[in-house]
């Protein structure tokens, strides 16, 4: 007996089946659309979707801090303002008058103030003390200029100096009021004016 695949009743149906399969395979490789594949006529949104920024990208861009200008850039952009010159300090009348004195006269002013800190002096008595050979030995004109400076600029009150001098006399000796006045206005004593001597004697107790 022949095998079954050599018999005609089996060969024809198998050949027909093979032909059908070949036709189907050839059709699938052609232009027939495959199920589930997109057609060429369907509009694509790939380009527009890629061009438009996503919401996440927009939010991330908004959250990023903007770069602030550096201090150096700010300083360079700001115009430099030159400071106004400070006003010169005001000089008092006393300082102006003192600056007009000579160096010797300014020294005499200092010596006069030292004497007045130590004891009471009249104007003439202070000038004599400054110009005396037994005192500071300034020239008479320099001694007078120094005392005038103190008198003109409130550095000395001669009545108060008479009171101080009168108290000094009373500390060393007992005096009547009249005797004390005579001592204060004497050319050999305090050399105060009479009014100054009277004021000093009456206010020395």
C-alpha positions as CSV (number, residue, x, y, z in Angstrom):
1,X,0.0,0.0,0.0
2,X,1.2,3.7,-0.8
3,X,1.5,6.1,2.1
4,X,-1.4,8.4,2.7
5,X,0.4,11.6,1.5
6,X,1.0,10.0,-2.0
7,X,-2.6,9.3,-2.6
8,X,-4.5,11.7,-4.9
9,X,-7.4,12.1,-2.5
10,X,-5.1,13.7,0.0
11,X,-2.7,15.6,-2.4
12,X,-5.3,17.8,-4.0
13,X,-6.9,19.1,-0.8
14,X,-3.4,19.8,0.6
15,X,-2.3,21.7,-2.5
16,X,-5.5,23.8,-2.4
17,X,-5.0,24.6,1.2
18,X,-1.4,25.6,0.6
19,X,-2.5,27.9,-2.2
20,X,-5.0,29.7,0.0
21,X,-2.4,30.2,2.6
22,X,0.0,31.7,0.1
23,X,-2.7,34.1,-1.2
24,X,-3.5,35.3,2.4
25,X,0.2,35.8,3.2
26,X,0.8,37.8,0.1
27,X,-2.2,40.0,0.8
28,X,-1.0,40.8,4.3
29,X,2.3,42.1,2.9
30,X,0.5,44.5,0.5
31,X,-1.3,47.7,1.1
32,X,-4.1,46.3,3.1
33,X,-4.4,48.0,6.5
34,X,-3.5,46.0,9.5
35,X,-6.1,46.0,12.2
36,X,-5.3,48.4,15.1
37,X,-2.7,50.5,13.1
38,X,-3.3,54.2,12.6
39,X,-4.2,55.3,9.1
40,X,-2.4,58.1,7.2
41,X,-5.4,60.3,7.1
42,X,-5.8,60.5,10.9
43,X,-4.4,63.9,12.2
44,X,-1.4,63.7,14.5
45,X,-0.9,66.1,17.4
46,X,2.7,65.1,18.1
47,X,4.2,68.3,16.8
48,X,1.8,70.6,18.6
49,X,2.0,68.7,21.9
50,X,5.8,68.9,21.7
51,X,5.7,72.6,21.0
52,X,3.4,73.6,23.9
53,X,5.1,73.5,27.3
54,X,3.6,71.2,29.8
55,X,2.0,72.5,33.0
56,X,4.7,70.9,35.1
57,X,7.4,72.7,33.1
58,X,5.6,76.0,33.5
59,X,5.2,75.6,37.2
60,X,8.9,74.6,37.5
61,X,9.9,77.7,35.6
62,X,7.7,79.9,37.9
63,X,9.2,78.3,41.0
64,X,12.8,79.0,39.9
65,X,14.1,82.2,41.7
66,X,15.0,85.1,39.4
67,X,18.6,86.1,39.5
68,X,18.9,89.4,41.4
69,X,21.5,91.9,40.4
70,X,24.7,91.7,42.5
71,X,25.8,94.4,44.9
72,X,28.7,95.2,42.6
73,X,26.4,95.9,39.7
74,X,24.1,98.0,41.9
75,X,27.1,100.1,43.2
76,X,28.3,100.6,39.6
77,X,24.9,101.8,38.4
78,X,24.3,104.2,41.3
79,X,25.9,107.7,40.8
80,X,28.5,108.6,43.3
81,X,27.6,111.5,45.5
82,X,30.4,113.5,46.9
83,X,29.9,114.4,50.6
84,X,29.3,118.0,51.4
85,X,32.3,119.8,53.1
86,X,31.8,120.1,56.8
87,X,31.2,123.6,58.0
88,X,34.1,125.3,59.7
89,X,33.8,125.4,63.5
90,X,32.6,128.7,64.8
91,X,35.3,130.7,66.6
92,X,34.2,132.8,69.6
93,X,35.1,136.4,70.0
94,X,37.3,135.5,72.9
95,X,39.3,133.0,70.8
96,X,39.6,135.5,68.0
97,X,40.9,138.2,70.3
98,X,43.3,135.7,72.0
99,X,44.7,134.6,68.6
100,X,45.5,138.3,67.8
101,X,47.8,138.5,70.8
102,X,51.5,137.9,70.4
103,X,53.0,134.7,71.8
104,X,54.4,136.7,74.8
105,X,51.1,138.2,75.5
106,X,49.3,134.9,75.4
107,X,51.8,133.5,77.9
108,X,51.1,136.6,80.1
109,X,47.4,135.7,80.0
110,X,48.2,132.2,81.3
111,X,50.4,133.6,84.1
112,X,47.7,136.1,85.1
113,X,45.2,133.3,85.4
114,X,47.6,131.3,87.5
115,X,48.0,134.3,89.9
116,X,44.2,134.8,90.1
117,X,43.8,131.1,91.0
118,X,46.2,131.6,93.8
119,X,45.1,134.9,95.4
120,X,42.9,138.1,94.9
121,X,44.4,140.8,92.8
122,X,43.4,144.3,91.6
123,X,44.0,145.2,88.0
124,X,47.0,147.4,88.8
125,X,48.3,144.9,91.3
126,X,48.1,142.1,88.8
127,X,49.9,144.2,86.1
128,X,52.7,145.0,88.6
129,X,53.0,141.3,89.6
130,X,53.3,140.2,85.9
131,X,55.9,142.9,85.1
132,X,57.9,143.0,88.3
133,X,61.5,141.9,88.5
134,X,60.4,139.8,91.4
135,X,57.4,138.5,89.6
136,X,57.0,137.1,86.0
137,X,59.1,139.8,84.4
138,X,57.0,140.4,81.4
139,X,57.2,143.8,79.6
140,X,54.8,146.3,81.1
141,X,52.8,146.6,77.8
142,X,52.5,142.8,77.5
143,X,51.3,142.5,81.1
144,X,48.7,145.3,80.6
145,X,47.5,143.7,77.3
146,X,47.1,140.3,79.0
147,X,45.1,141.9,81.9
148,X,43.0,143.9,79.5
149,X,42.2,140.7,77.7
150,X,40.9,139.0,80.8
151,X,38.9,142.1,81.8
152,X,37.3,142.5,78.4
153,X,36.3,138.9,78.0
154,X,34.8,138.1,81.4
155,X,37.9,136.4,82.8
156,X,37.9,138.5,86.0
157,X,35.6,140.4,88.3
158,X,37.6,143.0,90.3
159,X,35.0,143.4,93.0
160,X,35.1,139.7,93.7
161,X,38.9,139.9,93.7
162,X,38.7,142.7,96.3
163,X,36.6,140.4,98.5
164,X,39.2,137.6,98.2
165,X,42.0,140.0,99.0
166,X,40.1,141.4,102.0
167,X,39.6,137.9,103.4
168,X,43.3,137.2,103.0
169,X,44.1,140.3,105.1
170,X,41.6,139.3,107.8
171,X,43.2,135.8,108.0
172,X,46.6,137.3,108.9
173,X,45.5,140.3,111.0
174,X,42.5,142.0,112.6
175,X,41.3,145.0,110.7
176,X,38.5,147.5,111.2
177,X,36.3,148.1,108.2
178,X,37.9,151.5,107.5
179,X,41.4,150.2,108.0
180,X,40.7,147.3,105.7
181,X,39.3,149.7,103.0
182,X,42.5,151.9,103.3
183,X,44.6,148.7,102.9
184,X,42.8,147.6,99.9
185,X,42.9,150.9,98.0
186,X,46.4,151.8,99.0
187,X,49.1,152.1,96.4
188,X,51.3,150.0,98.7
189,X,48.5,147.5,99.4
190,X,45.9,146.0,97.2
191,X,45.7,148.9,94.7
192,X,42.0,148.5,94.2
193,X,39.7,151.5,93.4
194,X,37.9,153.0,96.3
195,X,34.6,151.5,95.3
196,X,36.1,148.1,94.9
197,X,37.9,148.4,98.3
198,X,34.6,149.3,100.0
199,X,32.8,146.4,98.4
200,X,35.6,144.0,99.4
201,X,35.7,145.1,103.0
202,X,32.0,144.9,103.5
203,X,31.7,141.5,101.9
204,X,34.7,139.8,103.5
205,X,33.0,138.7,106.7
